[in-house]
Amino acid sequence: MFPVVRMRRLRRENLRNLIRETRLWIDDLIVPIFVDENAKKRKEIASMPGYYRIPLDEVSNEVGECMSLGLRAFILFGIPKRKDETGSEAFNDEGVIQRAVRAIKRDYPDAVVITDVCLCEYTDHGHCGIVKNGKILNDETLPILGKIAVSHAKSGADIVAPSGMMDGMVGAIREALDREGFSEVAIMSYSAKYASNFYSPFREAAESGYKFGDRKSYQMDFHNAKEALREVELDIKEGADIVMVKPALAYLDVIKSVKETFNVPVAAYNVSGEYSMVKAAIEKGWLGKEIIYEILTAIKRAGADVVITYHAKEIAEFLK
Ligand code: PBG
């Protein structure tokens, strides 16, 4: 006790790094990339200042630029030319993501390429599953997710990331991948993905807004934390290699309990709305940009091993 114990002793400038508990590394970060099949040049996303949709033929350059900053892992979202009822462009071997993956792997074989596996950007109704009579069907959606994952794997994806919150999606994808000889392709599941108000800028970015209803019949209720542990447990049993909690900042409690309960790598998605809030406050001069480092560190301190973040490029230089 005081005066014997003085907590301030180790806070001195030259000592504090020695006892630092959490370190954010550039290797912890995954860069999201929106690949737009319709765009001729990069287009800034209005609700995400400083973030762009990238045309297909520039995606490899974008990856190259990130690699030169030291960023090596990417998660790709596609904006396809054509949308239909079943999202068939999502498993077209010549689709926007398949071509993007091949271009990246041709130029940067060492890049870690992760693909988002979902229907919402590819269906005309914008939901993450097949729709019948206004209902989002679960079991009918599973074989399609398997087909998408196989198509991404054929193009060279290292990791597939199902984000549609369909029950059994991880098992269906694992089985489809293994059947086609892709037993080495890993699955990062959006295991505990909440029906969140933080996604709205993404829906502008990826043109994945829905025509009716909402996503509450498949994404989690944000009042629940224990339920996340069940979701994660099931995904691990079905073969998920990495589990994800999404969003991140308002869900640090969930990240922490997932990490403490299971011995698997945990990813956290620092989502579009979290990015937009921070950018808006920085633009107004109400917060300094150091807030970005503090937020990402907090997500890691809560227990995330990897963080998907739109801030990756702007923080990269600082982390070097
Ligand atoms: C698609 C998907 C979404 C996000 C990632 N994958 C949107 C949604 O579920 O509506 C959100 C990412 C973000 O907000 O940054 N299923």
Residues whose N, C-alpha, C, O or C-beta is under 5 A from the ligand:
A	BS01	PBG	C118 C120 S163 G164 F198 Y199 F202 V271 S272 G273
